[in-house]
Amino acid sequence: MKNKRNILACVIMLLIGVIYFAVQAQQKNGTHRATFSGKWKAKESISMGGNIVCSYAASDRMLSKTMKIAEQAGFITIETPNYEGIRMQEQADFITKEIPATLPDTAQVTSQEKLSFDGKESQIDYGRGRGKKFTVQLSADRQTMTVNSIVHLMVATPYHVNVLKQAFCYVTEVWTLSNDGQSISVQAKAKSNLFGEERSWKTVFDKVN
C-alpha cells in the first residue's frame, strides 16, 4: 500500500514537472514572437508595384519605400515620410533663408496611419474628394494582416486636364510577417472604376532596424 502511494506521488510530481516546463516554454516562445514593429524598407513602394493609381495623395503610405511600424495589442501605427510636407518645408526654408548652404533635415516630416484590428471601418478624409475608407483584420497568430480599402481620388479628364472627376480604387493588401520577423510580404490586388482589369502584385519589405 505504501509503495502504491509512493508511486502515485512520483507520478503526480512528474506530471507537475511536465506541465511546468511546457508553460515555461510557451511563455518563452510568446516573449520572442516576431512582430510587425520596426523599421522596414522595400525596393519600390506598394503603389508603384501594381502600376495602378491606388493612393489618394503624396503623403499616402502606399507611395513610400520606407516605413516605421509600432505594433500594439489592438492596432498598429505606420509612420512614413510625408513627401508633400518635405517639399513645403524645403520651399519655406528656401524663401526664409534665401539659398541655404545645406538643406535642413527633412526626415522628421512624417505621416502616420493607424490600423485598428477591430474590423470596424476607418476613414481618412484628405479633402477635395480625396481619402480612403478601410478595414483591417489580424490573424489569430498575429502573423498575417489583411487591409481592405476603397481609395477616393480625383483624376484629370482626357483632353481636359483642368477638369477633374471622381475615381475609386478597390484595394486588398495581405501582409505576411516571416517566421524570423525579418521581412514583410505584401500581396496586393487592386481594381479601379476607370479600368476594368484587376491588377495583382507583391512587395517585400526587409527589416533595417
C-alpha positions in Angstrom: 0.0 0.0 0.0 2.8 2.3 0.9 4.6 1.5 -2.4 1.5 2.4 -4.3 1.3 5.8 -2.5 4.9 6.4 -3.3 4.4 5.6 -7.0 1.3 7.8 -7.1 3.3 10.7 -5.6 6.1 10.2 -8.1 3.6 10.2 -11.0 2.0 13.4 -9.7 5.3 15.2 -9.3 6.3 14.1 -12.8 3.1 15.5 -14.3 3.6 18.8 -12.4 7.1 19.0 -13.8 6.0 18.3 -17.3 3.2 21.0 -17.1 5.6 23.5 -15.6 8.2 23.1 -18.3 5.5 23.2 -21.0 4.2 26.5 -19.6 7.7 28.0 -19.4 8.4 27.0 -23.0 5.2 28.6 -24.2 5.9 31.8 -22.3 9.4 31.9 -23.7 8.1 31.4 -27.2 5.5 34.1 -26.7 8.1 36.5 -25.4 10.2 36.1 -28.6 7.3 36.1 -31.0 8.1 38.1 -34.1 6.0 41.3 -34.6 5.4 43.9 -37.2 7.3 46.5 -35.1 10.4 48.0 -36.6 11.8 50.0 -39.5 11.3 48.5 -42.9 12.5 49.2 -46.5 11.5 47.9 -50.0 12.9 48.4 -53.4 9.7 50.1 -54.5 6.5 51.3 -52.9 3.4 49.2 -52.7 1.5 51.5 -55.1 4.2 51.6 -57.8 4.5 47.8 -57.9 0.9 47.5 -59.2 1.2 50.1 -61.9 -2.2 51.4 -60.9 -3.2 54.6 -59.1 -4.3 53.4 -55.6 -3.1 56.3 -53.4 -5.0 59.5 -52.6 -2.1 61.9 -52.0 1.7 62.1 -51.9 1.6 61.6 -48.2 -0.2 58.2 -48.5 1.9 55.3 -47.1 1.2 53.4 -50.3 3.8 55.6 -52.0 6.6 55.1 -49.5 9.6 52.7 -49.8 10.2 53.0 -46.1 8.0 52.7 -43.0 8.3 52.6 -39.3 5.8 50.3 -37.6 4.8 50.1 -33.9 2.6 47.2 -33.0 0.2 47.3 -30.1 -2.4 44.8 -28.7 -5.3 46.2 -30.7 -3.7 48.2 -33.5 -0.5 49.2 -35.4 0.7 52.6 -36.4 2.6 53.1 -39.7 4.9 56.1 -40.0 6.2 57.2 -43.4 7.9 60.2 -44.9 5.4 62.9 -45.9 6.8 64.0 -49.3 4.3 66.8 -49.6 5.4 68.1 -46.2 9.1 67.8 -47.1 8.6 69.8 -50.3 6.7 72.5 -48.4 9.4 72.6 -45.7 12.1 72.9 -48.3 10.3 75.7 -50.1 9.7 77.6 -46.8 13.3 77.3 -45.8 14.4 78.5 -49.3 12.2 81.5 -49.0 13.1 82.5 -45.5 16.8 81.7 -45.7 17.3 82.5 -49.3 19.7 79.8 -50.6 21.0 77.7 -47.6 24.4 76.1 -47.8 22.8 72.8 -46.9 19.2 71.7 -46.9 17.7 71.0 -43.4 17.0 67.5 -42.2 13.5 66.9 -43.6 13.3 63.3 -42.4 11.2 64.4 -39.5 8.3 65.4 -41.7 6.2 62.3 -41.5 2.7 61.0 -41.9 1.1 58.4 -39.6 -1.7 55.9 -40.3 -3.4 53.8 -37.6 -4.7 50.4 -38.4 -7.1 49.0 -35.8 -7.7 45.3 -35.6 -11.4 45.5 -34.5 -12.7 45.1 -38.1 -14.5 48.4 -38.0 -14.3 50.8 -40.9 -11.9 53.7 -40.5 -11.7 56.8 -42.7 -9.1 59.3 -43.9 -10.6 62.5 -45.4 -7.9 64.4 -47.2 -10.3 66.9 -48.6 -11.4 67.8 -52.2 -12.7 64.3 -52.9 -9.5 62.5 -51.8 -9.1 60.0 -49.0 -10.0 56.4 -48.2 -12.1 54.1 -46.1 -10.6 50.8 -44.9 -11.0 47.8 -42.5 -8.2 45.7 -41.0 -8.2 42.1 -39.8 -5.4 40.3 -38.0 -4.9 36.5 -37.9 -5.1 34.6 -34.6 -1.3 34.0 -34.7 -0.8 37.8 -35.4 1.4 37.0 -38.4 -1.0 38.0 -41.2 -2.8 41.2 -41.6 -5.5 41.9 -44.3 -6.4 45.5 -45.2 -9.4 46.2 -47.5 -9.6 49.8 -48.8 -11.7 52.0 -51.0 -9.5 54.8 -52.2 -11.2 58.1 -53.3 -9.2 60.3 -55.7 -9.7 63.0 -58.3 -8.2 62.4 -61.8 -7.9 64.6 -64.9 -10.4 64.1 -67.7 -8.8 63.1 -71.0 -8.2 66.1 -73.3 -9.3 68.4 -70.4 -6.5 68.3 -67.8 -8.1 71.1 -65.8 -11.4 69.2 -65.4 -11.2 66.6 -62.6 -13.6 63.7 -61.9 -14.1 61.3 -59.0 -12.4 57.9 -59.2 -12.4 54.9 -56.9 -9.8 52.2 -56.4 -10.6 49.0 -54.5 -7.5 47.6 -52.8 -6.8 44.4 -50.8 -3.4 44.0 -49.1 -2.4 40.8 -47.3 0.6 41.5 -45.1 2.5 38.3 -44.1 5.3 38.5 -41.5 8.1 36.0 -42.0 8.8 33.4 -39.2 12.1 35.1 -38.3 10.5 38.5 -38.3 13.0 39.9 -40.8 10.6 40.6 -43.8 7.1 41.5 -44.6 5.5 40.3 -47.8 2.6 42.4 -49.0 0.4 40.6 -51.6 -1.9 43.3 -53.1 -4.6 43.4 -55.7 -6.5 46.5 -56.9 -9.2 47.4 -59.3 -10.4 50.9 -60.4 -13.8 52.0 -61.6 -11.9 53.6 -64.5 -10.2 50.4 -65.6 -11.8 47.0 -65.8 -8.7 44.9 -65.3 -7.7 43.8 -61.8 -4.0 44.0 -61.0 -2.1 41.8 -58.6 1.4 42.2 -57.3 3.8 41.6 -54.4 6.0 43.9 -52.4 8.6 42.8 -49.9 9.9 45.0 -47.1 13.1 44.0 -45.3 13.8 44.9 -41.7 16.5 47.5 -41.3 16.3 48.1 -37.6 
